[in-house]
């Protein structure tokens, strides 16, 4: 579901498309950064391009804001469409996440909470409308691996390097 840096062997014959009746994907990670630094990393387009998708044209943490960009994987194009649906500064941002031209719709929520000198990031990816079954990138396995990569590896490394 998250289309970035998919690794060989991540897709299996038993994988199924993400469905609306499944439990959401949840990834949690403690970050050695302030809530403000994490908030900026997940909401400021210049920082998002450094750890998330390098071709995000624009992003604003404002309800109703929409951005569109295309990710290429193998011989397929995935036109991302994100629409911000909820914002609580320094605490939570949610956006609708869909791919123009493909069945399926979901939303992504980043929640931040302080724990002593650390910030906990909780990413939740909930499917609202089941995704196309014949696309390997739309499997739950791909979604879990993609979010772990983005949160546990990319965001964490970005915040560590930025301090």
Secondary structure, 3 states (H helix, E strand, C coil): CCCCCCCCCCCCCCCCECCCCCCCEEEEEEECCCHHHHHHHHHCHHHHHHHCCCCCCCCCCCCCCEEEEEEEECCEEEEEEEEEEEEECCCEEEEEEEEECCCCEEEEEEEEEEECCEEEEEEEEEEEECCCCCCHHHEHHHHHHHHHHHHHHHHHHHHHHHC
